[in-house]
Amino acid sequence: MLTAKKIIKEIGHPHLNLYRGEGYQYFVYDNGKEGDAMVYGDYSVYTHRINYLSLEQWVAYGNDCIKEVEKEFAP
């Protein structure tokens, strides 16, 4: 069975988490810092259940989130 914990473990990024919204799932990238050092962003995936997508698809979405957030906050 596919779980958020398994998806995040497979992606292997320390600042990424996956949460469930109402009718969608979303990744949150948060480096835990404040002020100018803060890097934060989210990325929604519009699927009702985690199991509607494969692990490979989730990893791709998670990596897309990481790329978008890191690009936005790049110096």
C-alpha positions in Angstrom: 0.0 0.0 0.0 1.3 3.4 -0.9 1.6 6.0 1.9 2.8 9.6 2.2 5.7 8.4 4.4 6.8 5.9 1.7 6.6 8.5 -1.0 8.7 11.0 1.0 11.2 8.3 1.9 11.6 7.4 -1.8 12.1 11.1 -2.8 14.7 11.5 0.0 14.6 15.2 0.4 14.9 16.5 4.0 12.7 19.6 3.5 9.7 17.9 1.7 6.5 16.6 3.2 3.2 15.3 1.7 -0.2 16.2 3.1 -3.8 15.4 2.3 -6.3 18.2 1.5 -9.9 17.8 0.7 -9.9 16.1 -2.7 -6.2 16.6 -3.4 -2.8 16.0 -2.0 0.0 18.6 -1.6 3.7 18.7 -1.1 5.2 21.3 1.3 8.8 22.3 1.0 10.0 24.0 4.2 13.6 24.4 5.2 12.6 25.4 8.8 14.4 28.7 8.7 13.0 32.2 9.2 13.6 35.6 7.6 15.7 35.8 4.5 17.0 32.3 4.9 13.5 30.8 4.7 12.7 28.6 1.7 9.0 27.6 1.6 6.6 26.5 -1.1 3.8 24.1 -1.9 2.7 22.1 -4.8 -0.7 20.6 -5.3 -1.5 17.3 -6.9 -5.2 17.0 -7.8 -6.0 13.4 -7.0 -8.4 12.2 -4.4 -6.3 9.3 -3.1 -2.6 8.6 -3.0 -3.1 5.2 -4.5 -4.6 6.7 -7.7 -1.0 7.4 -8.8 2.1 5.2 -8.9 5.1 5.6 -6.7 7.0 6.7 -9.7 4.4 9.4 -10.5 4.5 10.7 -7.0 8.3 10.9 -7.0 8.2 12.9 -10.2 5.7 15.3 -8.7 7.8 15.6 -5.6 10.9 16.3 -7.6 9.0 18.9 -9.7 8.0 20.7 -6.4 11.6 20.7 -5.2 12.8 22.2 -8.5 10.2 24.9 -8.6 10.8 26.0 -5.0 14.6 25.9 -5.3 14.4 27.8 -8.6 12.2 30.5 -7.0 14.6 31.0 -4.1 17.8 30.6 -6.0 20.2 33.6 -5.4 
